[in-house]
Amino acid sequence: MMIKPPALKTRDTIGVVAPAGAIVPHELESGVKRLEGLGFRVKLGKSIRSIFRTMAGTDRERADDLLQMFSDPQVKAIVCARGGYGSARVIPHLDRDLIRKYPKVFVGSSDITALLLYLVQDCGLVAFHGPMVGPNFGKAPSPLTEEVFLRVLTQNQPAGPLRLPNIKVLRTGRSEGRLVGGCLSVLCSVMGTPFDAYTEDAILFLEDVKEPPYRIDRMLTQLKAAGKFRKVRGVLFGPMLDCRPQQGAVYNLEEVILDVLNDLQVPILFGVPSGHGEHNVTLPMGVRVRVSALTESPCGVDGESALSIEEAAVSLIPGGDVPGGVF
């Protein structure tokens, strides 16, 4: 059974760490202010402003920051500062037993996908693909991002249907399964390692940024050859920001996806707003979700929700209220 971290409440402290790329200072500062505006306190990792090549400090420094946040009794959640590169290099320095002893909400996306896989599959902890401090909270506010963040992390009950705009149905169907996935290129990079994604009976979420369709084709073909689609129950694609063919091309990315997955008889949705893009809604990895793709037309605003979270992602803690009156 998955370990569910305690739900967040108003005035809880969120720890901010940078397990991957070096931070952008002004984005970090803006993001911290936005989290404080949502009703939280914020504590920064000791090495968050460190730089080692393109990363936010050495592997050991970044791992120590992360472990310190898990063991700190004042910190109730951990939100990553940004993606970039370096998360997989941190994993060998982490302590599975410590993380399981002090389970906490952990949120990140992009390169952080490697850590999400480790937390869910190796530690057995529900973890969250969602907004980060710099690129999301630190830039233009997204009411959708913030509403789902609070809804998923502060209520110890299923979040239920998510009303998500502009979802396209690439293949119809209805299915349920545990949610797995993240950044497509990172999922490919960890294949053959101990952190390889386990996709049997899963709803597989895939997203990426600035990858031309031929590279998306190559990565999907690699996953397919490795059997990652063989027993999935559904596939969700993110917005795939700037993953367009060259100007003048007579095909689009959706056609490329359907060509690779032509024999996959499960619901396939395109445009789930999590990861890179204007919105980055919080998706709980390791919990049961339902996909409904009943007609080949945009869905998620009117009619049945395209995606519904069918299981609570956080556990009950006594006392406290939730931020902001957003529900």
Residue frames as qw, qx, qy, qz and C-alpha x, y, z in Angstrom:
[[0.000, 0.888, 0.461, 0.000, 0.00, 0.00, 0.00],
 [0.390, 0.569, -0.029, 0.723, 1.27, 3.47, -0.89],
 [0.361, -0.444, -0.418, 0.705, 2.34, 5.85, 1.87],
 [0.099, 0.804, 0.374, 0.451, 0.26, 9.03, 1.70],
 [0.333, 0.119, -0.336, 0.873, 1.89, 12.16, 3.13],
 [0.061, -0.594, -0.599, 0.534, -0.04, 14.32, 5.61],
 [0.234, 0.800, 0.440, 0.335, -2.31, 16.96, 4.07],
 [0.311, 0.174, -0.126, 0.926, -1.15, 20.56, 4.03],
 [0.171, -0.822, -0.536, 0.089, -2.90, 23.31, 5.97],
 [0.103, 0.929, 0.018, 0.356, -2.67, 27.06, 6.32],
 [0.246, -0.878, 0.378, -0.160, 0.63, 28.39, 7.74],
 [0.944, -0.123, 0.219, 0.215, 2.45, 25.11, 7.15],
 [0.144, -0.760, 0.472, 0.423, 6.08, 25.47, 6.12],
 [0.878, 0.472, 0.078, 0.027, 7.04, 24.48, 2.59],
 [0.544, -0.534, 0.443, 0.472, 10.69, 23.60, 2.05],
 [0.622, 0.764, -0.069, -0.157, 12.15, 24.68, -1.29],
 [0.631, -0.408, 0.549, 0.366, 15.07, 22.72, -2.75],
 [0.518, 0.702, -0.317, -0.371, 16.85, 22.60, -6.11],
 [0.818, -0.196, 0.534, 0.084, 17.68, 18.94, -6.85],
 [0.741, 0.449, 0.373, 0.330, 18.49, 19.69, -10.48],
 [0.476, 0.566, 0.118, 0.663, 19.42, 22.91, -12.32],
 [0.295, -0.145, -0.291, 0.898, 20.81, 26.11, -10.84],
 [0.075, 0.741, 0.601, -0.291, 18.08, 28.56, -9.86],
 [0.200, 0.563, 0.235, 0.767, 17.06, 31.82, -11.52],
 [0.220, -0.140, -0.562, 0.785, 17.23, 34.21, -8.51],
 [0.296, 0.014, 0.045, -0.954, 14.41, 36.58, -9.42],
 [0.640, -0.146, -0.581, -0.482, 12.07, 33.69, -10.28],
 [0.505, -0.180, -0.764, 0.359, 12.85, 32.03, -6.95],
 [0.037, -0.111, -0.406, 0.906, 12.10, 35.24, -5.06],
 [0.469, -0.031, -0.218, -0.855, 8.83, 35.80, -6.92],
 [0.644, -0.138, -0.715, -0.234, 7.78, 32.19, -6.40],
 [0.341, -0.158, -0.720, 0.583, 8.47, 32.32, -2.67],
 [0.193, 0.075, 0.207, -0.956, 6.31, 35.44, -2.38],
 [0.590, -0.067, -0.445, -0.670, 3.49, 33.72, -4.23],
 [0.579, -0.176, -0.789, 0.105, 3.59, 30.67, -1.95],
 [0.151, -0.164, -0.550, 0.805, 3.51, 33.02, 1.03],
 [0.358, 0.022, -0.098, -0.928, 0.54, 34.76, -0.56],
 [0.641, -0.144, -0.648, -0.386, -1.26, 31.40, -0.66],
 [0.689, -0.608, 0.042, -0.392, -0.89, 31.18, 3.11],
 [0.945, -0.095, -0.187, 0.252, 2.28, 29.13, 3.56],
 [0.343, -0.837, 0.371, 0.210, 5.59, 29.76, 5.23],
 [0.817, 0.533, -0.195, 0.100, 8.69, 29.02, 3.16],
 [0.584, -0.663, 0.417, 0.213, 12.11, 27.63, 4.12],
 [0.606, 0.699, -0.361, -0.115, 14.94, 27.52, 1.58],
 [0.963, -0.057, -0.063, 0.257, 17.48, 24.73, 1.34],
 [0.491, -0.730, 0.185, 0.438, 20.95, 25.64, 2.56],
 [0.441, -0.240, 0.577, 0.645, 22.58, 25.07, -0.83],
 [0.500, 0.671, 0.542, -0.080, 19.79, 26.35, -3.04],
 [0.268, 0.940, -0.101, -0.188, 21.91, 29.18, -4.47],
 [0.526, -0.467, 0.612, 0.360, 24.97, 26.99, -5.03],
 [0.683, 0.643, -0.180, -0.297, 26.26, 26.35, -8.54],
 [0.526, -0.349, 0.726, 0.272, 28.17, 23.35, -9.86],
 [0.187, 0.095, 0.743, 0.635, 28.36, 23.47, -13.65],
 [0.302, -0.317, -0.417, -0.797, 24.68, 23.78, -14.68],
 [0.576, -0.450, -0.681, -0.038, 23.39, 22.28, -11.42],
 [0.353, -0.808, 0.044, -0.470, 22.45, 23.82, -8.06],
 [0.456, -0.651, 0.573, -0.200, 25.50, 22.54, -6.22],
 [0.133, 0.331, -0.930, -0.091, 27.23, 19.17, -6.08],
 [0.613, -0.207, -0.691, -0.322, 25.25, 15.96, -6.01],
 [0.455, -0.245, -0.713, 0.473, 25.93, 15.57, -2.29],
 [0.034, 0.088, 0.253, -0.963, 24.87, 19.16, -1.52],
 [0.504, -0.088, -0.338, -0.790, 21.59, 18.76, -3.38],
 [0.637, -0.214, -0.736, -0.073, 20.90, 15.38, -1.77],
 [0.320, -0.165, -0.626, 0.692, 21.70, 16.71, 1.70],
 [0.249, -0.017, 0.050, -0.967, 19.27, 19.60, 1.20],
 [0.629, -0.149, -0.516, -0.561, 16.54, 17.19, 0.20],
 [0.613, -0.208, -0.733, 0.209, 17.15, 14.82, 3.12],
 [0.141, -0.052, -0.454, 0.878, 17.31, 17.75, 5.53],
 [0.434, -0.096, -0.119, -0.888, 13.86, 18.89, 4.39],
 [0.697, -0.194, -0.632, -0.277, 12.42, 15.40, 4.82],
 [0.580, -0.209, -0.659, 0.430, 13.82, 15.12, 8.35],
 [0.021, 0.146, -0.243, 0.959, 12.96, 18.68, 9.46],
 [0.017, -0.476, -0.845, 0.243, 9.81, 18.49, 11.66],
 [0.130, 0.566, 0.188, -0.792, 8.89, 22.09, 10.79],
 [0.236, 0.305, -0.568, -0.727, 8.73, 21.36, 7.07],
 [0.639, 0.221, 0.610, -0.414, 5.42, 19.83, 5.95],
 [0.775, 0.571, 0.272, 0.006, 5.96, 19.79, 2.17],
 [0.435, -0.418, 0.452, 0.657, 8.81, 20.07, -0.33],
 [0.585, 0.769, 0.235, -0.108, 8.43, 21.95, -3.60],
 [0.719, -0.005, 0.277, 0.638, 11.26, 21.98, -6.11],
 [0.064, -0.671, 0.056, 0.737, 12.68, 25.28, -7.28],
 [0.526, 0.616, -0.302, -0.502, 13.03, 24.24, -10.93],
 [0.970, 0.150, 0.184, 0.048, 13.95, 21.41, -13.29],
 [0.122, 0.834, -0.514, -0.159, 16.88, 21.54, -15.68],
 [0.823, 0.235, -0.516, 0.033, 19.21, 18.58, -15.17],
 [0.124, 0.497, -0.708, 0.486, 20.65, 16.63, -12.27],
 [0.739, -0.333, 0.193, -0.553, 17.87, 14.83, -10.40],
 [0.967, 0.065, -0.244, -0.041, 19.01, 11.33, -11.34],
 [0.505, 0.451, -0.528, 0.513, 22.50, 12.12, -10.01],
 [0.336, -0.500, 0.406, -0.687, 21.02, 12.84, -6.56],
 [0.878, -0.200, -0.190, -0.390, 19.24, 9.50, -6.12],
 [0.786, 0.098, -0.545, 0.274, 22.27, 7.37, -5.13],
 [0.218, 0.258, -0.506, 0.794, 22.86, 9.73, -2.20],
 [0.547, -0.394, -0.032, -0.738, 19.32, 9.54, -0.79],
 [0.065, -0.126, 0.901, -0.411, 18.13, 7.50, 2.19],
 [0.445, -0.274, -0.683, -0.510, 15.02, 5.43, 1.44],
 [0.454, -0.417, -0.738, 0.276, 14.41, 4.56, 5.09],
 [0.129, -0.277, -0.282, 0.910, 14.59, 8.21, 6.22],
 [0.274, -0.037, -0.363, -0.890, 12.13, 9.28, 3.51],
 [0.514, -0.330, -0.741, -0.280, 9.69, 6.52, 4.45],
 [0.388, -0.363, -0.637, 0.558, 10.02, 7.47, 8.13],
 [0.005, -0.530, -0.221, 0.819, 9.17, 11.14, 7.45],
 [0.331, 0.450, 0.689, 0.462, 6.78, 11.10, 4.46],
 [0.043, 0.599, 0.161, -0.784, 5.95, 14.54, 3.09],
 [0.571, 0.768, 0.266, -0.114, 4.30, 16.11, 0.10],
 [0.423, -0.381, 0.470, 0.674, 6.91, 16.37, -2.67],
 [0.529, 0.764, 0.321, -0.183, 6.12, 18.38, -5.82],
 [0.158, -0.592, 0.491, 0.619, 8.08, 18.86, -9.04],
 [0.791, 0.534, 0.274, -0.117, 8.11, 18.18, -12.77],
 [0.461, 0.802, -0.378, -0.045, 10.37, 18.17, -15.85],
 [0.456, 0.448, -0.732, 0.237, 13.77, 16.72, -14.81],
 [0.392, -0.324, 0.622, -0.595, 12.29, 16.06, -11.34],
 [0.870, 0.080, -0.251, -0.416, 10.48, 13.13, -13.00],
 [0.598, 0.272, -0.720, 0.225, 13.45, 10.92, -12.01],
 [0.047, -0.186, 0.682, -0.706, 12.90, 11.75, -8.34],
 [0.694, -0.030, 0.099, -0.713, 9.14, 11.20, -8.62],
 [0.830, 0.154, -0.506, -0.179, 9.78, 7.70, -9.96],
 [0.386, 0.241, -0.751, 0.478, 12.21, 6.99, -7.13],
 [0.291, -0.156, 0.504, -0.798, 9.83, 8.23, -4.44],
 [0.787, 0.041, -0.028, -0.615, 6.82, 6.35, -5.81],
 [0.881, 0.203, -0.407, -0.134, 8.44, 3.08, -6.87],
 [0.562, 0.246, -0.652, 0.445, 11.35, 2.68, -4.48],
 [0.021, -0.142, 0.571, -0.808, 10.07, 4.50, -1.39],
 [0.150, -0.469, -0.869, -0.059, 6.37, 3.71, -1.87],
 [0.050, -0.501, -0.351, 0.789, 5.43, 7.36, -1.30],
 [0.347, 0.791, 0.485, 0.134, 2.72, 9.18, -3.24],
 [0.337, -0.363, 0.137, 0.858, 4.51, 12.07, -4.99],
 [0.327, 0.794, 0.405, -0.314, 3.17, 14.92, -7.10],
 [0.450, 0.218, 0.428, 0.753, 3.89, 15.98, -10.67],
 [0.013, -0.894, -0.447, -0.004, 3.14, 19.66, -10.54],
 [0.193, 0.936, -0.020, 0.292, 4.19, 23.29, -10.22],
 [0.723, -0.098, -0.231, 0.644, 7.64, 24.44, -9.21],
 [0.266, -0.745, -0.255, 0.556, 8.65, 27.62, -7.44],
 [0.198, -0.422, 0.321, 0.825, 10.55, 29.38, -10.23],
 [0.006, 0.042, 0.694, 0.719, 8.94, 28.47, -13.56],
 [0.222, -0.552, -0.756, -0.272, 5.36, 28.33, -12.22],
 [0.342, -0.799, -0.422, 0.258, 4.73, 30.25, -8.99],
 [0.407, -0.498, 0.091, 0.760, 7.54, 32.65, -9.94],
 [0.114, 0.087, 0.522, 0.841, 6.07, 33.71, -13.27],
 [0.410, -0.191, -0.219, -0.865, 2.59, 34.72, -14.44],
 [0.422, -0.043, 0.736, -0.529, 0.02, 33.42, -11.95],
 [0.397, -0.069, -0.771, -0.493, -2.23, 30.59, -13.11],
 [0.596, -0.240, 0.308, -0.702, -5.49, 30.31, -11.14],
 [0.926, 0.063, -0.272, -0.256, -5.94, 26.76, -12.49],
 [0.589, 0.316, -0.637, 0.384, -2.47, 25.71, -11.31],
 [0.071, -0.310, 0.576, -0.753, -3.03, 27.16, -7.85],
 [0.733, -0.160, 0.078, -0.657, -6.59, 25.83, -7.46],
 [0.922, 0.066, -0.368, -0.099, -5.63, 22.24, -8.25],
 [0.399, 0.374, -0.636, 0.544, -2.44, 22.48, -6.14],
 [0.298, -0.267, 0.502, -0.767, -4.50, 23.41, -3.08],
 [0.828, -0.038, -0.069, -0.556, -7.35, 21.06, -3.88],
 [0.851, 0.169, -0.496, 0.028, -5.14, 17.98, -4.23],
 [0.480, 0.279, -0.611, 0.564, -2.74, 18.69, -1.35],
 [0.169, -0.252, 0.463, -0.833, -5.06, 19.99, 1.38],
 [0.766, -0.092, 0.059, -0.634, -7.99, 17.56, 1.24],
 [0.201, -0.261, 0.942, -0.061, -7.78, 14.00, 2.52],
 [0.667, 0.393, 0.566, -0.284, -10.44, 12.85, 0.07],
 [0.575, 0.268, 0.570, 0.522, -10.43, 12.16, -3.66],
 [0.029, -0.355, 0.115, 0.928, -10.02, 15.37, -5.66],
 [0.542, 0.550, 0.583, -0.253, -12.56, 13.98, -8.11],
 [0.601, 0.629, 0.372, 0.323, -13.16, 15.34, -11.61],
 [0.325, -0.463, 0.132, 0.814, -10.69, 17.94, -12.85],
 [0.467, 0.815, 0.330, -0.096, -12.22, 20.48, -15.21],
 [0.472, -0.400, 0.409, 0.671, -9.32, 20.95, -17.60],
 [0.464, 0.736, 0.024, -0.492, -9.60, 23.12, -20.73],
 [0.459, 0.703, -0.441, -0.318, -8.77, 22.12, -24.30],
 [0.517, -0.261, 0.814, 0.031, -8.33, 18.38, -23.84],
 [0.585, 0.382, -0.475, -0.535, -8.31, 16.49, -27.14],
 [0.838, -0.080, 0.511, -0.173, -9.42, 12.88, -27.47],
 [0.205, 0.534, -0.717, -0.397, -7.05, 10.95, -29.72],
 [0.402, -0.045, -0.894, -0.195, -8.64, 7.58, -28.92],
 [0.600, -0.429, -0.024, -0.675, -11.93, 7.00, -27.17],
 [0.667, -0.115, -0.723, 0.140, -12.52, 4.80, -24.16],
 [0.487, -0.722, 0.163, -0.464, -12.91, 4.79, -20.41],
 [0.800, 0.057, -0.527, 0.282, -10.46, 3.26, -17.96],
 [0.489, -0.836, 0.167, -0.183, -9.01, 3.41, -14.45],
 [0.866, 0.103, -0.280, 0.401, -5.50, 2.79, -13.16],
 [0.527, -0.694, -0.056, 0.487, -2.74, 4.17, -11.01],
 [0.348, 0.936, -0.043, 0.021, -1.11, 7.30, -12.39],
 [0.749, -0.312, 0.284, 0.510, 2.53, 7.02, -13.51],
 [0.608, 0.592, 0.268, 0.457, 4.84, 9.11, -15.67],
 [0.281, -0.787, 0.027, 0.548, 6.24, 12.57, -16.24],
 [0.212, 0.780, -0.363, -0.463, 8.67, 14.09, -18.71],
 [0.936, 0.336, 0.020, -0.102, 8.98, 11.79, -21.74],
 [0.542, 0.657, -0.466, 0.241, 12.71, 12.33, -22.35],
 [0.259, -0.548, 0.672, -0.425, 13.49, 11.66, -18.68],
 [0.883, -0.040, 0.344, -0.317, 11.41, 8.47, -18.72],
 [0.859, 0.472, -0.187, 0.063, 13.49, 7.29, -21.68],
 [0.231, 0.718, -0.554, 0.353, 16.74, 8.28, -19.95],
 [0.446, -0.443, 0.656, -0.417, 16.06, 6.08, -16.89],
 [0.948, 0.137, -0.098, -0.270, 15.13, 2.96, -18.84],
 [0.814, 0.265, -0.448, 0.259, 17.40, 0.08, -17.86],
 [0.099, 0.417, -0.564, 0.706, 18.14, 1.65, -14.47],
 [0.161, -0.266, -0.868, 0.387, 16.64, 0.78, -11.07],
 [0.177, 0.420, 0.341, -0.822, 14.31, 3.77, -11.53],
 [0.101, -0.078, -0.740, -0.661, 12.75, 2.58, -14.78],
 [0.517, -0.029, 0.145, -0.843, 9.01, 3.33, -14.86],
 [0.142, 0.141, 0.978, -0.061, 6.71, 0.42, -14.03],
 [0.334, 0.102, -0.207, -0.914, 3.68, 0.87, -16.29],
 [0.227, -0.215, -0.931, -0.188, 1.61, -2.30, -15.94],
 [0.204, -0.673, -0.710, 0.037, -2.07, -1.47, -15.24],
 [0.254, -0.449, -0.170, 0.840, -1.17, 2.23, -15.21],
 [0.324, 0.910, 0.258, 0.034, -2.56, 5.40, -16.67],
 [0.680, -0.097, 0.133, 0.714, 0.66, 6.67, -18.27],
 [0.084, 0.967, 0.132, -0.201, 1.23, 10.45, -18.35],
 [0.689, 0.055, 0.259, 0.675, 3.76, 11.82, -20.85],
 [0.150, 0.976, 0.139, -0.072, 4.82, 15.41, -21.51],
 [0.675, -0.125, 0.169, 0.708, 7.82, 17.32, -22.87],
 [0.099, 0.922, 0.079, -0.366, 8.94, 20.64, -24.32],
 [0.203, 0.822, -0.408, -0.341, 10.70, 21.81, -27.49],
 [0.467, -0.174, 0.838, 0.222, 11.06, 18.32, -28.91],
 [0.437, 0.311, -0.435, -0.723, 10.25, 18.10, -32.65],
 [0.881, 0.029, 0.099, -0.462, 7.81, 15.36, -33.65],
 [0.774, 0.354, -0.524, 0.022, 10.52, 13.07, -35.04],
 [0.138, 0.363, -0.755, 0.528, 12.15, 12.98, -31.59],
 [0.631, -0.115, 0.400, -0.654, 8.79, 12.35, -29.94],
 [0.888, 0.247, -0.262, -0.286, 8.33, 9.51, -32.45],
 [0.529, 0.412, -0.695, 0.262, 11.75, 8.10, -31.53],
 [0.157, -0.291, 0.697, -0.637, 11.08, 8.23, -27.79],
 [0.773, 0.016, 0.225, -0.592, 7.60, 6.71, -28.07],
 [0.831, 0.327, -0.429, -0.136, 9.00, 3.98, -30.33],
 [0.273, 0.397, -0.766, 0.424, 11.68, 3.27, -27.71],
 [0.452, -0.161, 0.570, -0.667, 9.06, 3.00, -24.94],
 [0.860, 0.177, -0.049, -0.477, 6.91, 0.79, -27.15],
 [0.690, 0.384, -0.612, 0.048, 9.81, -1.54, -27.99],
 [0.096, 0.306, -0.769, 0.553, 10.57, -1.80, -24.26],
 [0.340, -0.371, -0.863, -0.051, 7.01, -2.94, -23.57],
 [0.038, -0.120, -0.446, 0.886, 5.96, 0.18, -21.67],
 [0.489, 0.053, -0.107, -0.864, 2.61, 0.40, -23.48],
 [0.321, 0.001, -0.922, -0.215, 1.88, -3.33, -23.45],
 [0.336, -0.468, -0.808, 0.124, -0.34, -3.35, -20.36],
 [0.011, 0.060, 0.226, -0.972, -1.22, 0.31, -19.82],
 [0.142, 0.576, 0.786, -0.172, -4.86, 1.20, -19.26],
 [0.229, 0.931, 0.282, 0.030, -4.70, 4.68, -20.76],
 [0.586, 0.030, 0.059, 0.808, -2.28, 7.34, -21.97],
 [0.024, -0.951, -0.252, 0.179, -2.35, 11.04, -21.19],
 [0.584, 0.294, 0.070, 0.753, -0.21, 13.52, -23.10],
 [0.213, -0.629, -0.246, 0.706, 0.58, 16.97, -21.73],
 [0.340, 0.855, 0.094, -0.380, 0.43, 20.16, -23.81],
 [0.783, 0.132, 0.335, 0.506, 3.73, 19.17, -25.51],
 [0.016, 0.934, 0.033, -0.356, 4.78, 22.82, -25.59],
 [0.198, 0.802, -0.445, -0.346, 6.64, 23.83, -28.76],
 [0.511, -0.144, 0.827, 0.184, 6.78, 20.23, -30.00],
 [0.610, 0.657, 0.168, -0.411, 5.72, 21.26, -33.49],
 [0.774, 0.229, 0.402, 0.433, 6.88, 20.09, -36.91],
 [0.299, -0.198, 0.246, 0.900, 8.75, 22.46, -39.19],
 [0.364, 0.549, 0.134, -0.741, 6.78, 25.19, -40.88],
 [0.504, 0.418, -0.482, -0.582, 4.99, 23.88, -43.93],
 [0.065, -0.105, 0.991, -0.043, 4.79, 20.27, -42.72],
 [0.560, -0.132, -0.450, -0.683, 1.64, 18.41, -43.77],
 [0.670, -0.317, -0.669, 0.052, 1.32, 16.50, -40.49],
 [0.312, -0.737, 0.237, -0.550, 1.00, 17.35, -36.81],
 [0.043, -0.401, 0.833, -0.379, 2.20, 15.83, -33.55],
 [0.706, -0.008, 0.457, -0.542, -1.12, 14.17, -32.82],
 [0.859, 0.399, -0.203, -0.248, -0.86, 12.20, -36.07],
 [0.367, 0.530, -0.732, 0.221, 2.67, 11.11, -35.17],
 [0.370, -0.272, 0.716, -0.526, 1.47, 9.88, -31.76],
 [0.829, 0.165, 0.276, -0.458, -1.39, 7.88, -33.26],
 [0.710, 0.516, -0.464, -0.117, 0.91, 6.37, -35.87],
 [0.170, 0.428, -0.824, 0.330, 3.28, 5.01, -33.19],
 [0.312, -0.015, 0.778, -0.545, 0.44, 3.91, -30.90],
 [0.514, 0.095, -0.449, -0.724, -1.78, 2.62, -33.71],
 [0.595, -0.115, -0.786, -0.125, -2.34, -0.77, -32.07],
 [0.112, -0.029, -0.690, 0.715, -3.05, 0.56, -28.59],
 [0.344, -0.507, -0.624, -0.485, -6.74, 0.06, -27.74],
 [0.369, -0.527, -0.547, 0.535, -6.96, 2.29, -24.67],
 [0.069, 0.962, 0.263, 0.006, -8.15, 5.89, -24.19],
 [0.587, 0.009, 0.040, 0.808, -5.58, 8.47, -25.28],
 [0.023, -0.951, -0.286, 0.111, -5.92, 12.14, -24.33],
 [0.567, 0.268, 0.042, 0.778, -3.81, 15.08, -25.51],
 [0.015, 0.641, 0.052, 0.766, -3.31, 18.44, -23.80],
 [0.644, -0.643, -0.393, 0.131, -3.54, 17.64, -20.07],
 [0.156, 0.871, -0.152, 0.441, -2.13, 20.90, -18.64],
 [0.734, -0.647, 0.176, 0.105, 0.63, 19.56, -16.40],
 [0.782, -0.035, 0.239, 0.575, 4.35, 20.08, -16.85],
 [0.270, -0.172, 0.236, 0.918, 5.70, 22.61, -19.34],
 [0.014, 0.564, 0.619, 0.546, 3.18, 25.20, -20.38],
 [0.194, -0.549, -0.013, -0.813, 0.92, 27.99, -19.17],
 [0.735, -0.473, 0.139, -0.466, -0.63, 25.77, -16.50],
 [0.383, 0.306, -0.851, 0.189, 0.95, 23.01, -14.39],
 [0.739, -0.414, -0.019, -0.531, -1.78, 21.20, -12.52],
 [0.259, -0.472, 0.795, -0.279, -0.84, 18.86, -9.69],
 [0.843, 0.074, -0.423, -0.325, -1.13, 15.16, -10.58],
 [0.597, -0.537, 0.549, -0.234, -0.68, 12.63, -7.75],
 [0.541, 0.412, -0.717, -0.151, 1.59, 9.83, -8.89],
 [0.144, 0.116, -0.943, 0.275, 0.81, 6.38, -7.53],
 [0.386, 0.241, 0.616, -0.643, -2.92, 6.88, -6.91],
 [0.337, 0.384, 0.835, 0.203, -5.95, 5.68, -8.86],
 [0.211, 0.401, -0.073, -0.888, -7.40, 7.93, -11.55],
 [0.567, 0.472, 0.674, -0.040, -10.18, 7.56, -14.12],
 [0.045, -0.268, 0.459, 0.846, -9.90, 8.57, -17.78],
 [0.486, 0.569, 0.623, -0.230, -13.06, 9.26, -19.75],
 [0.029, 0.381, -0.481, -0.789, -12.72, 9.82, -23.49],
 [0.512, 0.361, 0.745, -0.230, -16.15, 9.08, -24.86],
 [0.563, 0.780, 0.273, -0.032, -16.23, 11.19, -28.02],
 [0.665, 0.093, 0.196, 0.714, -13.55, 12.29, -30.48],
 [0.063, 0.831, 0.174, 0.525, -13.88, 15.96, -29.59],
 [0.153, 0.414, -0.488, 0.753, -12.46, 18.38, -27.01],
 [0.645, -0.556, -0.504, -0.144, -13.64, 17.53, -23.51],
 [0.540, -0.110, -0.486, 0.679, -13.03, 18.41, -19.89],
 [0.073, -0.047, 0.174, -0.981, -15.04, 21.63, -19.61],
 [0.673, -0.002, -0.002, -0.739, -18.52, 20.56, -20.59],
 [0.893, 0.035, -0.377, -0.242, -19.94, 17.12, -19.93],
 [0.919, -0.367, -0.048, 0.136, -18.03, 14.34, -18.23],
 [0.207, -0.866, 0.431, 0.147, -14.56, 15.24, -16.98],
 [0.724, 0.510, -0.463, -0.012, -11.72, 13.76, -19.01],
 [0.510, 0.227, -0.693, 0.456, -9.67, 13.06, -15.89],
 [0.619, -0.652, -0.039, -0.435, -10.82, 12.29, -12.37],
 [0.184, 0.405, -0.786, 0.429, -8.68, 11.56, -9.30],
 [0.736, -0.309, -0.462, -0.387, -10.48, 8.67, -7.65],
 [0.783, -0.324, -0.421, 0.322, -8.37, 8.26, -4.52],
 [0.305, -0.949, 0.069, 0.033, -7.18, 10.62, -1.78],
 [0.689, 0.527, -0.299, 0.398, -3.53, 11.52, -2.32],
 [0.094, 0.467, -0.541, 0.693, -2.83, 12.83, 1.19],
 [0.475, -0.344, -0.790, 0.180, -3.73, 11.58, 4.67],
 [0.353, -0.837, -0.273, -0.317, -5.69, 13.21, 7.44],
 [0.411, 0.093, -0.504, 0.754, -3.94, 15.30, 10.07],
 [0.245, -0.711, -0.621, 0.221, -5.82, 16.73, 13.05],
 [0.172, -0.771, -0.174, 0.588, -6.68, 20.40, 13.24],
 [0.240, -0.270, 0.413, 0.836, -5.89, 23.26, 10.90],
 [0.533, 0.684, 0.322, -0.379, -7.75, 24.88, 8.05],
 [0.683, 0.276, 0.446, 0.509, -7.04, 25.09, 4.34],
 [0.251, -0.278, 0.109, 0.921, -5.64, 28.15, 2.56],
 [0.013, -0.116, 0.375, 0.920, -7.53, 30.88, 0.88],
 [0.505, 0.414, 0.510, -0.560, -11.13, 29.70, 0.69],
 [0.175, 0.369, -0.619, -0.671, -10.61, 28.47, -2.86],
 [0.014, 0.136, 0.980, 0.147, -13.08, 25.59, -2.75]]
